Amino acid sequence: MSAREDAERWVGATTWSTSTALTPMQTLLWRAERHPVQSSTSTVVIDLDRAPDWDRFVAATEWGTALVRRLRQRVVEPVVPTAAPTWADDPTFDLAYHLRRERVASREEMLVHAAQIALRPFDRTRPLWEGVLFEGLDGQEGPGGAAYVLKIHHALADPLGTVQLLSMLQSGQRAHTPRKPVGEEVEAPAEADPVDLAVTGLRTGVASLPGAALATTRRVGLAATRPRVMAASALRYGASVRRLLRQVAPPSPELSPRTGRTWSFLTLEAPLEPLRAVAKLGGGTIDDAAVALVLGGLQRYHARRDSTVEEIPVGVRVSLDRADDLGNRFAGALISGPLALDDPVDRVAAVRGEVLSLHTERALEVLDAAAPLLNRMPSFLGASALRAAEPPDAFVLTLPGPPRRRFMAGAEVQGMYVLGPLPGAALTVCLVTCGDTACIGVNVDASAVADQAALAECLTEEVAEMVSAGQSVGPM
């Protein structure tokens, strides 16, 4: 990759997340968070082929936080919820508070530390990220490898945004780039005042009352002239909400009880092309293949436990653009995940059918639509709304990572694993496409899985079977 491509990517990073206020959905997650059971925190583990020079690594992080101003900002809440929280520069920003390094003896020890880091709540008065460089791991050159663990709050970036940001800031070459773009010098605004935010929000709300009243009058008039159409539309929407909130399959007794208070991290990897081949054979996408892989691993786990379960509820991400999963707007939903299908291609096809059936649901955006109203209510009501749907046994997410080799302060990125939170699930699985590798991060609720070693073995075996199935058909 050329230095020019790096420079273009870095310049693009300066415009990343420049809004002044949290979106309605971010506000809902921020105010309704009950850590760690209802956490909005994601953790990324980045494997490096060698331990980077610490001074260079610190300098690169300092540069990155200057380039992306959001990384030096904190959330300021109005004294009463008349307005959305806003971003403001942290006048006490200290990189040493957010970045440190530790030494470990093994990858397993690093993952234990990473889970402990993820479980610690953020100081909500500071920028919402924390990074730790773990040295002493095995790398290409022996025990000189390393891993960078980054914890980041959903208000700052969701898992997709986090992977995109990291991919933008990393370099395409191992050598140091002496002349990097820097962020514009911006005079720091006056410290945001919570009282002023609340007053401004109240004034804005009052000013919008005439428009809201007019819109309400129009809707009432439409309902009066077309009562049957409006009633039918409301009934269809209500039915869609009920379907999305209902229990799509009974939860597995082998994946409970769940406290959400003890997390265990596991990472796996697989060549990406065989997984894509299996997905294509089943008429699905790599997202469907990821779900099928998790279901296959859980099928094996249940068999080891002599437990017969036909299906389980699985949380997936569904495109709101409704064009066969294309687009950038998504919502979470539940599907019935089959555990009785042995063939991975059949599981992909079954998952694809379940996901496509969700595209007809009118209420997929119901939480986004309700967020502005919920944000003006006590936070416990927002937390209750987030828990309204039945929790899945597993939540599965696929994210596009960097397509080519990347480096961090001279160390090559060997893998990028996202460990998402547990929204009531027994496990959350994130598959990140990193070059030609599928990097699979698994966060397990340790209270819900009686034999974590067996679960790890079952998922590893299923990865091997899916890769074998994809390789048997050759490139597609």
One Martini backbone bead per residue (centre of mass of N, CA, C, O) as a GRO file, in nm:
protein
  476
    1MET     BB    1   0.097   0.035   0.022
    2SER     BB    2   0.072   0.360  -0.013
    3ALA     BB    3   0.125   0.668   0.126
    4ARG     BB    4  -0.120   0.799  -0.013
    5GLU     BB    5  -0.337   0.611   0.102
    6ASP     BB    6  -0.286   0.677   0.392
    7ALA     BB    7  -0.337   0.983   0.376
    8GLU     BB    8  -0.632   0.965   0.280
    9ARG     BB    9  -0.735   0.809   0.528
   10TRP     BB   10  -0.645   1.016   0.746
   11VAL     BB   11  -0.807   1.253   0.643
   12GLY     BB   12  -1.082   1.108   0.679
   13ALA     BB   13  -1.057   1.085   0.999
   14THR     BB   14  -1.116   1.392   1.065
   15THR     BB   15  -1.445   1.335   0.997
   16TRP     BB   16  -1.494   1.152   1.229
   17SER     BB   17  -1.725   1.208   1.432
   18THR     BB   18  -1.858   1.548   1.446
   19SER     BB   19  -2.078   1.555   1.626
   20THR     BB   20  -2.225   1.718   1.915
   21ALA     BB   21  -2.443   1.492   1.946
   22LEU     BB   22  -2.629   1.249   2.041
   23THR     BB   23  -2.812   1.016   1.946
   24PRO     BB   24  -3.097   0.870   2.033
   25MET     BB   25  -2.968   0.583   2.065
   26GLN     BB   26  -2.720   0.665   2.226
   27THR     BB   27  -2.878   0.791   2.457
   28LEU     BB   28  -3.026   0.541   2.547
   29LEU     BB   29  -2.773   0.367   2.610
   30TRP     BB   30  -2.644   0.565   2.810
   31ARG     BB   31  -2.890   0.593   3.020
   32ALA     BB   32  -2.959   0.263   3.035
   33GLU     BB   33  -2.712   0.170   3.163
   34ARG     BB   34  -2.617  -0.159   3.319
   35HIS     BB   35  -2.346  -0.242   3.467
   36PRO     BB   36  -2.286  -0.529   3.272
   37VAL     BB   37  -2.570  -0.638   3.182
   38GLN     BB   38  -2.616  -0.345   3.005
   39SER     BB   39  -2.390  -0.311   2.806
   40SER     BB   40  -2.191  -0.059   2.585
   41THR     BB   41  -1.931  -0.252   2.541
   42SER     BB   42  -1.631  -0.288   2.352
   43THR     BB   43  -1.378  -0.529   2.242
   44VAL     BB   44  -1.041  -0.520   2.109
   45VAL     BB   45  -0.825  -0.762   1.953
   46ILE     BB   46  -0.479  -0.713   1.854
   47ASP     BB   47  -0.264  -0.881   1.667
   48LEU     BB   48   0.098  -0.895   1.688
   49ASP     BB   49   0.415  -0.984   1.563
   50ARG     BB   50   0.514  -0.747   1.758
   51ALA     BB   51   0.663  -0.534   1.969
   52PRO     BB   52   0.636  -0.221   1.988
   53ASP     BB   53   0.759   0.068   2.022
   54TRP     BB   54   0.657   0.254   2.279
   55ASP     BB   55   0.712   0.545   2.190
   56ARG     BB   56   0.581   0.510   1.912
   57PHE     BB   57   0.303   0.421   2.015
   58VAL     BB   58   0.238   0.675   2.175
   59ALA     BB   59   0.269   0.875   1.941
   60ALA     BB   60   0.048   0.747   1.762
   61THR     BB   61  -0.184   0.788   1.966
   62GLU     BB   62  -0.157   1.091   1.992
   63TRP     BB   63  -0.214   1.146   1.695
   64GLY     BB   64  -0.494   1.008   1.678
   65THR     BB   65  -0.634   1.195   1.895
   66ALA     BB   66  -0.582   1.454   1.723
   67LEU     BB   67  -0.729   1.368   1.462
   68VAL     BB   68  -0.955   1.245   1.659
   69ARG     BB   69  -1.133   1.435   1.866
   70ARG     BB   70  -1.329   1.237   2.012
   71LEU     BB   71  -1.092   1.099   2.189
   72ARG     BB   72  -1.100   1.394   2.371
   73GLN     BB   73  -1.395   1.341   2.460
   74ARG     BB   74  -1.694   1.408   2.643
   75VAL     BB   75  -1.984   1.360   2.825
   76VAL     BB   76  -2.267   1.589   2.851
   77GLU     BB   77  -2.523   1.648   3.077
   78PRO     BB   78  -2.815   1.747   3.142
   79VAL     BB   79  -2.991   1.803   3.430
   80VAL     BB   80  -3.222   1.759   3.226
   81PRO     BB   81  -3.402   1.568   2.968
   82THR     BB   82  -3.432   1.808   2.717
   83ALA     BB   83  -3.161   1.689   2.599
   84ALA     BB   84  -2.895   1.590   2.452
   85PRO     BB   85  -2.609   1.488   2.478
   86THR     BB   86  -2.272   1.616   2.472
   87TRP     BB   87  -1.977   1.709   2.324
   88ALA     BB   88  -1.657   1.760   2.499
   89ASP     BB   89  -1.378   1.876   2.585
   90ASP     BB   90  -1.116   1.753   2.777
   91PRO     BB   91  -0.927   1.942   2.995
   92THR     BB   92  -0.784   1.658   3.132
   93PHE     BB   93  -0.639   1.520   2.919
   94ASP     BB   94  -0.470   1.188   2.951
   95LEU     BB   95  -0.303   0.941   2.801
   96ALA     BB   96  -0.204   0.776   3.054
   97TYR     BB   97  -0.498   0.693   3.139
   98HIS     BB   98  -0.567   0.525   2.854
   99LEU     BB   99  -0.254   0.423   2.838
  100ARG     BB  100  -0.091   0.097   2.849
  101ARG     BB  101   0.135  -0.160   2.984
  102GLU     BB  102   0.182  -0.521   2.971
  103ARG     BB  103   0.274  -0.843   3.106
  104VAL     BB  104   0.268  -1.174   2.967
  105ALA     BB  105   0.276  -1.540   2.924
  106SER     BB  106  -0.004  -1.550   2.757
  107ARG     BB  107  -0.291  -1.553   2.578
  108GLU     BB  108  -0.481  -1.643   2.802
  109GLU     BB  109  -0.403  -1.418   2.998
  110MET     BB  110  -0.485  -1.185   2.815
  111LEU     BB  111  -0.791  -1.260   2.796
  112VAL     BB  112  -0.848  -1.230   3.094
  113HIS     BB  113  -0.772  -0.931   3.110
  114ALA     BB  114  -0.970  -0.832   2.893
  115ALA     BB  115  -1.229  -0.910   3.048
  116GLN     BB  116  -1.170  -0.730   3.294
  117ILE     BB  117  -1.167  -0.465   3.142
  118ALA     BB  118  -1.458  -0.485   3.024
  119LEU     BB  119  -1.599  -0.493   3.322
  120ARG     BB  120  -1.508  -0.215   3.362
  121PRO     BB  121  -1.615   0.078   3.422
  122PHE     BB  122  -1.649   0.381   3.321
  123ASP     BB  123  -1.553   0.707   3.325
  124ARG     BB  124  -1.810   0.939   3.248
  125THR     BB  125  -1.596   1.206   3.260
  126ARG     BB  126  -1.449   1.067   3.019
  127PRO     BB  127  -1.311   0.931   2.777
  128LEU     BB  128  -1.446   0.625   2.599
  129TRP     BB  129  -1.140   0.485   2.650
  130GLU     BB  130  -0.913   0.186   2.643
  131GLY     BB  131  -0.556   0.094   2.642
  132VAL     BB  132  -0.365  -0.222   2.598
  133LEU     BB  133  -0.032  -0.342   2.596
  134PHE     BB  134   0.064  -0.674   2.530
  135GLU     BB  135   0.341  -0.849   2.635
  136GLY     BB  136   0.492  -1.184   2.564
  137LEU     BB  137   0.406  -1.307   2.309
  138ASP     BB  138   0.361  -1.498   2.046
  139GLY     BB  139   0.540  -1.473   1.741
  140GLN     BB  140   0.723  -1.471   1.455
  141GLU     BB  141   0.985  -1.409   1.671
  142GLY     BB  142   0.849  -1.535   1.910
  143PRO     BB  143   0.819  -1.386   2.241
  144GLY     BB  144   0.762  -1.082   2.079
  145GLY     BB  145   0.478  -1.045   2.098
  146ALA     BB  146   0.142  -0.891   2.064
  147ALA     BB  147  -0.138  -0.704   2.220
  148TYR     BB  148  -0.421  -0.499   2.153
  149VAL     BB  149  -0.646  -0.347   2.388
  150LEU     BB  150  -0.976  -0.217   2.315
  151LYS     BB  151  -1.194  -0.001   2.486
  152ILE     BB  152  -1.540   0.086   2.389
  153HIS     BB  153  -1.802   0.295   2.357
  154HIS     BB  154  -2.101   0.326   2.193
  155ALA     BB  155  -2.109   0.639   2.194
  156LEU     BB  156  -1.844   0.651   2.024
  157ALA     BB  157  -1.863   0.335   1.914
  158ASP     BB  158  -1.945   0.089   1.739
  159PRO     BB  159  -1.819  -0.193   1.619
  160LEU     BB  160  -1.804  -0.088   1.329
  161GLY     BB  161  -1.671   0.189   1.394
  162THR     BB  162  -1.419   0.073   1.530
  163VAL     BB  163  -1.304  -0.083   1.288
  164GLN     BB  164  -1.291   0.159   1.097
  165LEU     BB  165  -1.104   0.337   1.265
  166LEU     BB  166  -0.865   0.145   1.284
  167SER     BB  167  -0.826   0.113   0.975
  168MET     BB  168  -0.762   0.419   0.930
  169LEU     BB  169  -0.510   0.452   1.139
  170GLN     BB  170  -0.359   0.256   1.008
  171SER     BB  171  -0.092   0.118   0.837
  172GLY     BB  172   0.062   0.001   0.517
  173GLN     BB  173   0.342   0.023   0.681
  174ARG     BB  174   0.621  -0.027   0.880
  175ALA     BB  175   0.727   0.232   0.838
  176HIS     BB  176   0.783   0.542   0.911
  177THR     BB  177   0.585   0.841   0.900
  178PRO     BB  178   0.693   1.163   0.908
  179ARG     BB  179   0.436   1.282   0.732
  180LYS     BB  180   0.146   1.367   0.884
  181PRO     BB  181  -0.159   1.430   0.927
  182VAL     BB  182  -0.342   1.692   1.085
  183GLY     BB  183  -0.538   1.842   1.279
  184GLU     BB  184  -0.715   2.101   1.329
  185GLU     BB  185  -0.698   2.399   1.475
  186VAL     BB  186  -0.909   2.423   1.761
  187GLU     BB  187  -1.087   2.610   1.950
  188ALA     BB  188  -1.183   2.573   2.253
  189PRO     BB  189  -1.463   2.549   2.392
  190ALA     BB  190  -1.666   2.610   2.613
  191GLU     BB  191  -1.775   2.476   2.880
  192ALA     BB  192  -2.015   2.268   2.928
  193ASP     BB  193  -2.344   2.332   3.053
  194PRO     BB  194  -2.599   2.162   3.197
  195VAL     BB  195  -2.801   2.396   3.225
  196ASP     BB  196  -2.786   2.512   2.939
  197LEU     BB  197  -2.876   2.255   2.797
  198ALA     BB  198  -3.157   2.240   2.927
  199VAL     BB  199  -3.261   2.518   2.835
  200THR     BB  200  -3.221   2.479   2.533
  201GLY     BB  201  -3.404   2.231   2.512
  202LEU     BB  202  -3.662   2.372   2.610
  203ARG     BB  203  -3.677   2.589   2.390
  204THR     BB  204  -3.688   2.394   2.151
  205GLY     BB  205  -3.946   2.251   2.241
  206VAL     BB  206  -4.130   2.501   2.239
  207ALA     BB  207  -4.076   2.586   1.939
  208SER     BB  208  -4.198   2.296   1.830
  209LEU     BB  209  -4.504   2.291   1.904
  210PRO     BB  210  -4.653   2.401   1.656
  211GLY     BB  211  -4.555   2.178   1.460
  212ALA     BB  212  -4.663   1.938   1.626
  213ALA     BB  213  -4.959   2.027   1.625
  214LEU     BB  214  -4.996   2.024   1.318
  215ALA     BB  215  -4.922   1.726   1.274
  216THR     BB  216  -5.147   1.615   1.454
  217THR     BB  217  -5.384   1.738   1.300
  218ARG     BB  218  -5.329   1.586   1.037
  219ARG     BB  219  -5.357   1.300   1.152
  220VAL     BB  220  -5.645   1.334   1.252
  221GLY     BB  221  -5.766   1.405   0.978
  222LEU     BB  222  -5.685   1.142   0.837
  223ALA     BB  223  -5.837   0.955   1.033
  224ALA     BB  224  -6.121   1.077   0.970
  225THR     BB  225  -6.111   1.014   0.648
  226ARG     BB  226  -5.925   0.723   0.706
  227PRO     BB  227  -5.990   0.497   0.932
  228ARG     BB  228  -5.928   0.216   0.808
  229VAL     BB  229  -5.639   0.264   0.717
  230MET     BB  230  -5.523   0.349   0.994
  231ALA     BB  231  -5.609   0.097   1.152
  232ALA     BB  232  -5.464  -0.112   0.979
  233SER     BB  233  -5.180   0.002   1.017
  234ALA     BB  234  -5.171  -0.021   1.326
  235LEU     BB  235  -5.218  -0.328   1.340
  236ARG     BB  236  -4.971  -0.415   1.174
  237TYR     BB  237  -4.763  -0.286   1.358
  238GLY     BB  238  -4.842  -0.431   1.619
  239ALA     BB  239  -4.792  -0.716   1.510
  240SER     BB  240  -4.490  -0.672   1.455
  241VAL     BB  241  -4.406  -0.615   1.743
  242ARG     BB  242  -4.500  -0.886   1.863
  243ARG     BB  243  -4.315  -1.065   1.687
  244LEU     BB  244  -4.040  -0.931   1.785
  245LEU     BB  245  -4.104  -0.999   2.108
  246ARG     BB  246  -4.120  -1.280   2.081
  247GLN     BB  247  -4.072  -1.617   2.123
  248VAL     BB  248  -3.909  -1.811   1.880
  249ALA     BB  249  -3.762  -1.984   2.110
  250PRO     BB  250  -3.656  -2.182   2.335
  251PRO     BB  251  -3.445  -2.182   2.574
  252SER     BB  252  -3.159  -2.320   2.675
  253PRO     BB  253  -3.059  -2.508   2.952
  254GLU     BB  254  -2.739  -2.492   2.866
  255LEU     BB  255  -2.778  -2.143   2.875
  256SER     BB  256  -2.813  -2.157   3.199
  257PRO     BB  257  -2.782  -1.915   3.391
  258ARG     BB  258  -2.784  -1.544   3.369
  259THR     BB  259  -2.582  -1.261   3.480
  260GLY     BB  260  -2.341  -1.094   3.319
  261ARG     BB  261  -2.069  -1.082   3.535
  262THR     BB  262  -1.907  -1.313   3.363
  263TRP     BB  263  -1.636  -1.310   3.146
  264SER     BB  264  -1.533  -1.494   2.840
  265PHE     BB  265  -1.263  -1.528   2.617
  266LEU     BB  266  -1.262  -1.610   2.257
  267THR     BB  267  -1.050  -1.723   1.980
  268LEU     BB  268  -1.083  -1.744   1.620
  269GLU     BB  269  -0.990  -1.896   1.297
  270ALA     BB  270  -1.035  -1.849   0.931
  271PRO     BB  271  -1.070  -1.897   0.619
  272LEU     BB  272  -1.276  -1.711   0.416
  273GLU     BB  273  -1.349  -1.857   0.145
  274PRO     BB  274  -1.492  -2.117   0.252
  275LEU     BB  275  -1.724  -1.962   0.389
  276ARG     BB  276  -1.829  -1.834   0.128
  277ALA     BB  277  -1.890  -2.098  -0.015
  278VAL     BB  278  -2.104  -2.198   0.183
  279ALA     BB  279  -2.289  -1.957   0.156
  280LYS     BB  280  -2.346  -1.992  -0.150
  281LEU     BB  281  -2.464  -2.279  -0.138
  282GLY     BB  282  -2.702  -2.165   0.067
  283GLY     BB  283  -2.789  -1.867  -0.036
  284GLY     BB  284  -2.593  -1.673   0.120
  285THR     BB  285  -2.402  -1.515   0.358
  286ILE     BB  286  -2.156  -1.449   0.581
  287ASP     BB  287  -2.362  -1.403   0.805
  288ASP     BB  288  -2.499  -1.683   0.781
  289ALA     BB  289  -2.241  -1.850   0.828
  290ALA     BB  290  -2.190  -1.752   1.116
  291VAL     BB  291  -2.450  -1.863   1.235
  292ALA     BB  292  -2.406  -2.158   1.146
  293LEU     BB  293  -2.148  -2.200   1.307
  294VAL     BB  294  -2.265  -2.155   1.589
  295LEU     BB  295  -2.481  -2.375   1.570
  296GLY     BB  296  -2.284  -2.609   1.530
  297GLY     BB  297  -2.136  -2.574   1.801
  298LEU     BB  298  -2.396  -2.603   1.979
  299GLN     BB  299  -2.472  -2.883   1.886
  300ARG     BB  300  -2.220  -3.022   1.999
  301TYR     BB  301  -2.257  -2.933   2.293
  302HIS     BB  302  -2.530  -3.073   2.341
  303ALA     BB  303  -2.432  -3.359   2.279
  304ARG     BB  304  -2.226  -3.371   2.514
  305ARG     BB  305  -2.479  -3.311   2.722
  306ASP     BB  306  -2.730  -3.479   2.641
  307SER     BB  307  -2.895  -3.257   2.462
  308THR     BB  308  -3.223  -3.193   2.326
  309VAL     BB  309  -3.225  -2.938   2.072
  310GLU     BB  310  -3.380  -2.788   1.797
  311GLU     BB  311  -3.393  -2.477   1.904
  312ILE     BB  312  -3.284  -2.127   1.902
  313PRO     BB  313  -3.231  -1.811   1.998
  314VAL     BB  314  -3.119  -1.554   1.761
  315GLY     BB  315  -2.914  -1.283   1.715
  316VAL     BB  316  -2.945  -1.030   1.458
  317ARG     BB  317  -2.861  -0.846   1.168
  318VAL     BB  318  -3.075  -0.612   0.996
  319SER     BB  319  -3.168  -0.469   0.718
  320LEU     BB  320  -3.331  -0.150   0.649
  321ASP     BB  321  -3.311  -0.154   0.322
  322ARG     BB  322  -3.426  -0.433   0.203
  323ALA     BB  323  -3.158  -0.539   0.007
  324ASP     BB  324  -3.019  -0.807   0.076
  325ASP     BB  325  -2.822  -0.669   0.301
  326LEU     BB  326  -2.801  -0.385   0.198
  327GLY     BB  327  -2.625  -0.136   0.352
  328ASN     BB  328  -2.615   0.086   0.671
  329ARG     BB  329  -2.887  -0.013   0.803
  330PHE     BB  330  -2.965  -0.142   1.133
  331ALA     BB  331  -3.112  -0.423   1.315
  332GLY     BB  332  -3.228  -0.604   1.573
  333ALA     BB  333  -3.302  -0.965   1.581
  334LEU     BB  334  -3.498  -1.263   1.585
  335ILE     BB  335  -3.427  -1.613   1.547
  336SER     BB  336  -3.457  -1.945   1.447
  337GLY     BB  337  -3.216  -2.181   1.545
  338PRO     BB  338  -3.092  -2.463   1.411
  339LEU     BB  339  -2.985  -2.794   1.565
  340ALA     BB  340  -3.080  -3.043   1.354
  341LEU     BB  341  -2.857  -2.962   1.147
  342ASP     BB  342  -2.567  -3.101   1.002
  343ASP     BB  343  -2.548  -2.932   0.753
  344PRO     BB  344  -2.408  -2.627   0.680
  345VAL     BB  345  -2.572  -2.555   0.424
  346ASP     BB  346  -2.852  -2.594   0.552
  347ARG     BB  347  -2.815  -2.379   0.769
  348VAL     BB  348  -2.781  -2.139   0.586
  349ALA     BB  349  -3.059  -2.163   0.447
  350ALA     BB  350  -3.226  -2.134   0.706
  351VAL     BB  351  -3.119  -1.857   0.791
  352ARG     BB  352  -3.196  -1.703   0.536
  353GLY     BB  353  -3.502  -1.741   0.567
  354GLU     BB  354  -3.530  -1.596   0.838
  355VAL     BB  355  -3.416  -1.320   0.754
  356LEU     BB  356  -3.609  -1.259   0.514
  357SER     BB  357  -3.870  -1.253   0.692
  358LEU     BB  358  -3.786  -0.974   0.834
  359HIS     BB  359  -3.820  -0.768   0.588
  360THR     BB  360  -4.146  -0.740   0.647
  361GLU     BB  361  -4.104  -0.580   0.899
  362ARG     BB  362  -4.223  -0.272   1.022
  363ALA     BB  363  -4.078  -0.272   1.339
  364LEU     BB  364  -3.760  -0.258   1.336
  365GLU     BB  365  -3.766   0.074   1.417
  366VAL     BB  366  -3.903   0.115   1.699
  367LEU     BB  367  -3.665   0.207   1.883
  368ASP     BB  368  -3.586   0.457   1.720
  369ALA     BB  369  -3.869   0.592   1.740
  370ALA     BB  370  -3.876   0.585   2.071
  371ALA     BB  371  -3.616   0.727   2.179
  372PRO     BB  372  -3.696   1.032   2.214
  373LEU     BB  373  -3.909   0.970   2.436
  374LEU     BB  374  -3.735   0.799   2.637
  375ASN     BB  375  -3.518   1.035   2.687
  376ARG     BB  376  -3.750   1.202   2.869
  377MET     BB  377  -3.719   0.978   3.068
  378PRO     BB  378  -3.650   0.774   3.288
  379SER     BB  379  -3.393   0.547   3.263
  380PHE     BB  380  -3.552   0.284   3.347
  381LEU     BB  381  -3.738   0.285   3.097
  382GLY     BB  382  -3.520   0.239   2.886
  383ALA     BB  383  -3.416  -0.026   3.006
  384SER     BB  384  -3.688  -0.175   2.973
  385ALA     BB  385  -3.705  -0.150   2.664
  386LEU     BB  386  -3.438  -0.314   2.606
  387ARG     BB  387  -3.587  -0.573   2.767
  388ALA     BB  388  -3.851  -0.655   2.610
  389ALA     BB  389  -3.709  -0.854   2.463
  390GLU     BB  390  -3.610  -1.153   2.409
  391PRO     BB  391  -3.340  -1.317   2.477
  392PRO     BB  392  -3.080  -1.464   2.346
  393ASP     BB  393  -2.849  -1.714   2.334
  394ALA     BB  394  -2.734  -1.574   2.067
  395PHE     BB  395  -2.505  -1.335   1.922
  396VAL     BB  396  -2.457  -1.233   1.572
  397LEU     BB  397  -2.169  -1.081   1.403
  398THR     BB  398  -2.066  -0.893   1.107
  399LEU     BB  399  -1.741  -0.749   1.003
  400PRO     BB  400  -1.559  -0.518   0.824
  401GLY     BB  401  -1.231  -0.516   0.761
  402PRO     BB  402  -0.927  -0.508   0.660
  403PRO     BB  403  -0.814  -0.600   0.331
  404ARG     BB  404  -0.523  -0.534   0.431
  405ARG     BB  405  -0.235  -0.469   0.538
  406ARG     BB  406  -0.138  -0.381   0.877
  407PHE     BB  407  -0.005  -0.120   1.100
  408MET     BB  408   0.150  -0.067   1.438
  409ALA     BB  409   0.426   0.080   1.495
  410GLY     BB  410   0.561  -0.169   1.301
  411ALA     BB  411   0.329  -0.370   1.356
  412GLU     BB  412   0.165  -0.644   1.254
  413VAL     BB  413  -0.150  -0.735   1.171
  414GLN     BB  414  -0.298  -1.062   1.245
  415GLY     BB  415  -0.561  -0.964   1.412
  416MET     BB  416  -0.929  -0.899   1.461
  417TYR     BB  417  -1.117  -0.885   1.768
  418VAL     BB  418  -1.456  -0.888   1.864
  419LEU     BB  419  -1.598  -0.814   2.194
  420GLY     BB  420  -1.903  -0.820   2.288
  421PRO     BB  421  -2.168  -0.782   2.450
  422LEU     BB  422  -2.435  -0.905   2.688
  423PRO     BB  423  -2.779  -0.890   2.598
  424GLY     BB  424  -2.869  -1.165   2.770
  425ALA     BB  425  -2.667  -1.354   2.661
  426ALA     BB  426  -2.449  -1.628   2.650
  427LEU     BB  427  -2.342  -1.529   2.358
  428THR     BB  428  -2.100  -1.341   2.165
  429VAL     BB  429  -2.048  -1.312   1.803
  430CYS     BB  430  -1.760  -1.196   1.608
  431LEU     BB  431  -1.703  -1.140   1.262
  432VAL     BB  432  -1.391  -1.056   1.109
  433THR     BB  433  -1.270  -0.923   0.814
  434CYS     BB  434  -0.913  -0.999   0.765
  435GLY     BB  435  -0.865  -1.010   0.475
  436ASP     BB  436  -0.836  -1.374   0.445
  437THR     BB  437  -0.967  -1.358   0.741
  438ALA     BB  438  -1.153  -1.503   1.007
  439CYS     BB  439  -1.233  -1.326   1.298
  440ILE     BB  440  -1.328  -1.483   1.609
  441GLY     BB  441  -1.531  -1.351   1.865
  442VAL     BB  442  -1.593  -1.469   2.210
  443ASN     BB  443  -1.853  -1.406   2.444
  444VAL     BB  444  -1.893  -1.549   2.770
  445ASP     BB  445  -2.120  -1.655   2.999
  446ALA     BB  446  -2.001  -1.824   3.268
  447SER     BB  447  -2.285  -1.886   3.410
  448ALA     BB  448  -2.415  -2.045   3.140
  449VAL     BB  449  -2.147  -2.225   3.107
  450ALA     BB  450  -2.033  -2.522   3.232
  451ASP     BB  451  -1.834  -2.590   2.963
  452GLN     BB  452  -1.599  -2.405   2.814
  453ALA     BB  453  -1.403  -2.605   2.684
  454ALA     BB  454  -1.616  -2.752   2.514
  455LEU     BB  455  -1.712  -2.509   2.353
  456ALA     BB  456  -1.441  -2.448   2.219
  457GLU     BB  457  -1.415  -2.722   2.076
  458CYS     BB  458  -1.681  -2.708   1.912
  459LEU     BB  459  -1.614  -2.453   1.752
  460THR     BB  460  -1.351  -2.560   1.628
  461GLU     BB  461  -1.479  -2.801   1.479
  462GLU     BB  462  -1.676  -2.631   1.304
  463VAL     BB  463  -1.469  -2.471   1.153
  464ALA     BB  464  -1.335  -2.716   1.018
  465GLU     BB  465  -1.589  -2.817   0.867
  466MET     BB  466  -1.650  -2.562   0.700
  467VAL     BB  467  -1.381  -2.546   0.558
  468SER     BB  468  -1.398  -2.825   0.425
  469ALA     BB  469  -1.661  -2.770   0.267
  470GLY     BB  470  -1.544  -2.528   0.104
  471GLN     BB  471  -1.288  -2.674  -0.022
  472SER     BB  472  -1.442  -2.904  -0.183
  473VAL     BB  473  -1.553  -2.682  -0.409
  474GLY     BB  474  -1.388  -2.453  -0.428
  475PRO     BB  475  -1.379  -2.189  -0.606
  476MET     BB  476  -1.647  -1.912  -0.663
   0.00000   0.00000   0.00000
